[in-house]
Amino acid sequence: MKIVLASHGNFCHGLLESYTMIAGQNKNIHAISLDDSGIGTFRNKLNELLDELTSKDNVLILTDIKGGTPHNESYSYKLMHEGKVRLIAGMNLPMLVELGLSLSSINDLDQLAQLAVDTGKESISLEESDSEDDLGL
């Protein structure tokens, strides 16, 4: 399976760079960004990448914002490739680290997608207290 990170600007590239710092290189993770070249160029690059990847593998696409252009273009592709592509909005670093480290042991696209959602939710927390006791002081 492959993972594609799609975002506005360089967010996806920064996320992949942080992943690499933590977990090492992973040839199964790709990043593609919407930049100033416009939506048409992004759509073409995204479709080209996804066509290449889905010809051999299932693909989990992670996007930054539901309803944003990277998400909407990914959703359009997903609709034409049901069963080969899953789409998750709201990507974050803990989610990507967990997915990247699990790629070799999970062979089911739906299971990988559920892991993304579960890890993403579990990684968000509100720290309630800022007392010195919590800091071990």
Residue frames as qw, qx, qy, qz and C-alpha x, y, z in Angstrom:
[[0.000, 0.887, 0.461, 0.000, 0.00, 0.00, 0.00],
 [0.393, 0.281, 0.001, 0.875, 0.99, 3.60, -0.57],
 [0.165, -0.770, -0.435, 0.437, 0.25, 6.82, 1.29],
 [0.322, 0.493, 0.236, 0.773, -0.15, 10.17, -0.47],
 [0.214, -0.600, -0.378, 0.672, -0.05, 13.44, 1.49],
 [0.228, 0.554, 0.434, 0.673, -1.87, 16.29, -0.28],
 [0.276, -0.686, -0.406, 0.537, -2.02, 19.82, 1.07],
 [0.197, 0.967, 0.084, 0.139, -2.06, 23.54, 0.49],
 [0.001, 0.890, -0.435, 0.135, 1.48, 24.89, 0.23],
 [0.432, 0.466, -0.752, 0.174, 4.40, 22.98, 1.69],
 [0.657, -0.415, 0.389, -0.496, 2.56, 21.47, 4.67],
 [0.992, 0.059, 0.023, -0.113, 2.67, 17.94, 3.23],
 [0.674, 0.516, -0.389, 0.358, 6.38, 18.22, 2.42],
 [0.125, -0.600, 0.525, -0.590, 7.15, 19.45, 5.95],
 [0.842, -0.256, 0.260, -0.398, 5.10, 16.62, 7.42],
 [0.954, 0.247, -0.147, 0.088, 7.01, 14.09, 5.33],
 [0.376, 0.619, -0.479, 0.496, 10.31, 15.68, 6.34],
 [0.443, -0.513, 0.483, -0.555, 9.35, 15.41, 10.02],
 [0.973, -0.037, 0.082, -0.215, 8.27, 11.79, 9.51],
 [0.792, 0.443, -0.326, 0.264, 11.65, 11.01, 7.94],
 [0.028, 0.638, -0.533, 0.555, 13.45, 12.61, 10.89],
 [0.655, -0.351, 0.446, -0.500, 11.50, 10.41, 13.33],
 [0.888, 0.035, 0.421, -0.184, 11.08, 7.13, 11.45],
 [0.419, -0.277, 0.687, 0.525, 13.47, 7.23, 8.49],
 [0.287, 0.269, -0.515, -0.761, 12.88, 7.20, 4.74],
 [0.536, 0.261, 0.771, -0.225, 9.78, 5.42, 3.48],
 [0.030, -0.115, 0.645, 0.755, 9.43, 4.94, -0.27],
 [0.040, -0.476, -0.862, -0.171, 5.73, 4.21, 0.17],
 [0.068, -0.794, -0.411, 0.442, 4.87, 7.76, 1.27],
 [0.376, 0.355, 0.358, 0.778, 4.52, 10.54, -1.31],
 [0.052, -0.653, -0.352, 0.668, 3.73, 14.26, -0.95],
 [0.263, 0.430, 0.502, 0.702, 2.05, 16.58, -3.43],
 [0.108, -0.528, -0.392, 0.746, 1.15, 20.20, -2.80],
 [0.265, 0.837, 0.427, 0.218, -1.14, 22.81, -4.26],
 [0.431, -0.359, 0.009, 0.828, 1.05, 25.81, -5.04],
 [0.163, 0.631, 0.019, -0.759, 0.82, 29.04, -7.03],
 [0.027, -0.136, 0.772, 0.620, 0.77, 27.14, -10.33],
 [0.546, 0.019, -0.109, -0.831, -2.96, 26.65, -9.83],
 [0.743, -0.019, 0.518, -0.423, -5.66, 24.05, -9.45],
 [0.842, 0.471, -0.132, -0.226, -5.39, 22.64, -12.99],
 [0.394, 0.594, -0.677, 0.182, -1.69, 21.92, -12.60],
 [0.364, -0.326, 0.742, -0.460, -2.28, 20.38, -9.17],
 [0.849, 0.169, 0.267, -0.424, -5.10, 18.20, -10.53],
 [0.759, 0.534, -0.362, -0.084, -2.90, 16.94, -13.37],
 [0.182, 0.535, -0.761, 0.319, 0.04, 16.15, -11.07],
 [0.549, -0.190, 0.627, -0.519, -2.22, 14.47, -8.51],
 [0.889, 0.274, 0.106, -0.351, -3.98, 12.33, -11.12],
 [0.611, 0.579, -0.538, 0.042, -0.66, 11.36, -12.70],
 [0.056, -0.441, 0.795, -0.412, 0.79, 10.30, -9.33],
 [0.658, -0.033, 0.548, -0.515, -2.35, 8.43, -8.30],
 [0.849, 0.405, -0.171, -0.293, -2.65, 6.69, -11.68],
 [0.435, 0.530, -0.708, 0.169, 0.91, 5.44, -11.29],
 [0.197, -0.303, 0.783, -0.505, 0.39, 4.27, -7.70],
 [0.724, 0.090, 0.410, -0.547, -3.06, 2.71, -8.11],
 [0.729, 0.425, -0.454, -0.287, -1.89, 0.69, -11.12],
 [0.529, 0.263, -0.771, 0.236, 0.12, -1.44, -8.66],
 [0.250, -0.111, -0.740, 0.615, -1.25, -0.73, -5.18],
 [0.241, -0.811, -0.526, -0.091, -4.06, 0.56, -3.02],
 [0.297, 0.341, -0.158, 0.878, -3.60, 4.15, -1.86],
 [0.313, -0.746, -0.510, 0.292, -4.55, 6.01, 1.30],
 [0.252, 0.567, 0.074, 0.780, -4.69, 9.77, 0.68],
 [0.375, -0.613, -0.455, 0.526, -4.30, 12.12, 3.64],
 [0.213, 0.667, 0.220, 0.679, -5.27, 15.77, 3.17],
 [0.204, 0.071, -0.417, 0.883, -4.95, 18.87, 5.31],
 [0.303, 0.198, 0.343, -0.867, -8.48, 20.32, 5.20],
 [0.303, 0.436, 0.845, 0.062, -11.79, 18.72, 4.30],
 [0.280, 0.862, 0.395, -0.147, -13.38, 20.79, 1.57],
 [0.118, -0.764, 0.356, 0.525, -10.11, 22.36, 0.45],
 [0.606, 0.612, -0.360, -0.358, -8.85, 21.94, -3.11],
 [0.139, 0.412, -0.900, -0.002, -6.37, 19.10, -2.35],
 [0.389, 0.088, 0.831, -0.388, -9.16, 17.21, -0.58],
 [0.641, 0.508, 0.214, -0.535, -11.78, 17.90, -3.25],
 [0.499, 0.586, -0.561, -0.306, -9.48, 16.84, -6.10],
 [0.017, -0.260, 0.955, -0.145, -8.52, 13.70, -4.18],
 [0.521, 0.235, 0.641, -0.511, -12.20, 12.98, -3.54],
 [0.653, 0.553, -0.146, -0.496, -12.97, 13.25, -7.26],
 [0.343, 0.462, -0.810, -0.111, -10.21, 10.74, -7.98],
 [0.246, -0.090, 0.889, -0.375, -11.45, 8.43, -5.22],
 [0.659, 0.336, 0.324, -0.591, -14.96, 8.38, -6.71],
 [0.689, 0.538, -0.364, -0.321, -13.55, 7.02, -9.97],
 [0.479, 0.376, -0.777, 0.159, -11.38, 4.42, -8.22],
 [0.726, -0.444, 0.203, -0.485, -13.57, 2.94, -5.49],
 [0.991, -0.132, 0.011, 0.026, -11.89, 0.05, -3.71],
 [0.762, 0.296, -0.136, 0.559, -8.38, 1.26, -4.60],
 [0.196, 0.401, -0.200, 0.872, -8.37, 4.59, -2.77],
 [0.399, -0.721, -0.539, 0.178, -9.43, 5.82, 0.67],
 [0.194, 0.603, -0.020, 0.774, -9.38, 9.47, 1.72],
 [0.509, -0.601, -0.473, 0.395, -8.81, 11.00, 5.17],
 [0.113, 0.810, 0.014, 0.575, -8.95, 14.73, 5.98],
 [0.485, -0.828, 0.139, -0.244, -7.08, 16.33, 8.87],
 [0.865, 0.158, -0.337, 0.337, -3.68, 14.66, 8.64],
 [0.331, -0.885, 0.288, -0.158, -1.19, 15.13, 11.45],
 [0.242, 0.625, -0.734, 0.107, 2.28, 13.87, 12.36],
 [0.463, -0.231, 0.793, -0.322, 1.30, 11.20, 14.93],
 [0.823, 0.369, 0.263, -0.341, -1.13, 9.78, 12.37],
 [0.625, 0.675, -0.380, -0.092, 1.55, 9.65, 9.68],
 [0.044, -0.550, 0.810, -0.198, 4.16, 8.08, 11.97],
 [0.642, -0.030, 0.681, -0.350, 1.74, 5.35, 13.03],
 [0.812, 0.508, 0.108, -0.267, 0.68, 4.66, 9.44],
 [0.428, 0.727, -0.536, -0.035, 4.20, 4.65, 8.07],
 [0.159, -0.435, 0.854, -0.234, 5.40, 2.21, 10.70],
 [0.659, 0.112, 0.641, -0.377, 2.35, -0.01, 10.15],
 [0.597, 0.538, -0.308, -0.510, 2.53, -0.28, 6.35],
 [0.286, 0.376, -0.876, -0.095, 4.54, -3.49, 6.44],
 [0.085, 0.045, 0.938, -0.334, 2.10, -5.24, 8.79],
 [0.465, 0.482, 0.485, -0.563, -1.31, -4.03, 7.54],
 [0.207, 0.007, 0.767, 0.608, -2.47, -5.27, 4.15],
 [0.077, 0.663, 0.738, 0.094, -6.07, -4.05, 4.27],
 [0.152, 0.393, 0.135, 0.897, -6.81, -0.52, 3.04],
 [0.467, -0.684, -0.315, -0.465, -9.88, -0.11, 5.24],
 [0.770, -0.491, -0.269, 0.307, -7.92, -1.21, 8.30],
 [0.515, 0.044, -0.028, 0.856, -5.16, 1.28, 7.48],
 [0.097, -0.553, -0.241, -0.791, -7.73, 4.06, 7.03],
 [0.635, -0.677, -0.325, -0.181, -9.33, 3.24, 10.39],
 [0.726, -0.284, -0.195, 0.595, -5.90, 3.31, 12.04],
 [0.270, 0.326, 0.086, 0.902, -5.40, 6.80, 10.59],
 [0.372, -0.652, -0.266, -0.605, -8.67, 8.06, 12.04],
 [0.771, -0.554, -0.301, 0.090, -8.12, 6.42, 15.44],
 [0.666, -0.127, -0.125, 0.724, -4.54, 7.67, 15.77],
 [0.123, 0.468, 0.150, 0.862, -5.46, 11.15, 14.61],
 [0.509, -0.694, -0.262, -0.436, -8.20, 11.43, 17.23],
 [0.817, -0.465, -0.231, 0.252, -6.07, 9.95, 20.02],
 [0.620, 0.097, -0.077, 0.775, -3.17, 12.30, 19.31],
 [0.053, -0.591, -0.089, -0.800, -5.17, 15.46, 20.04],
 [0.522, -0.506, -0.611, 0.311, -5.40, 16.47, 23.68],
 [0.123, -0.842, 0.009, -0.526, -6.05, 19.46, 25.86],
 [0.517, 0.020, -0.604, 0.607, -3.56, 19.80, 28.69],
 [0.380, -0.772, -0.460, -0.217, -5.74, 20.84, 31.62],
 [0.562, -0.804, -0.051, 0.187, -3.19, 21.88, 34.23],
 [0.537, 0.674, -0.262, 0.435, -0.01, 23.89, 34.19],
 [0.601, -0.777, 0.152, -0.106, 0.94, 23.45, 37.84],
 [0.071, 0.725, -0.683, 0.064, 4.55, 22.92, 38.81],
 [0.671, -0.203, 0.685, -0.198, 3.68, 19.44, 40.11],
 [0.848, 0.465, 0.221, -0.124, 2.81, 18.33, 36.57],
 [0.490, 0.788, -0.361, 0.095, 6.25, 19.41, 35.42],
 [0.891, -0.100, -0.322, 0.303, 8.00, 17.38, 38.11],
 [0.254, 0.561, -0.299, 0.729, 9.32, 20.49, 39.86]]
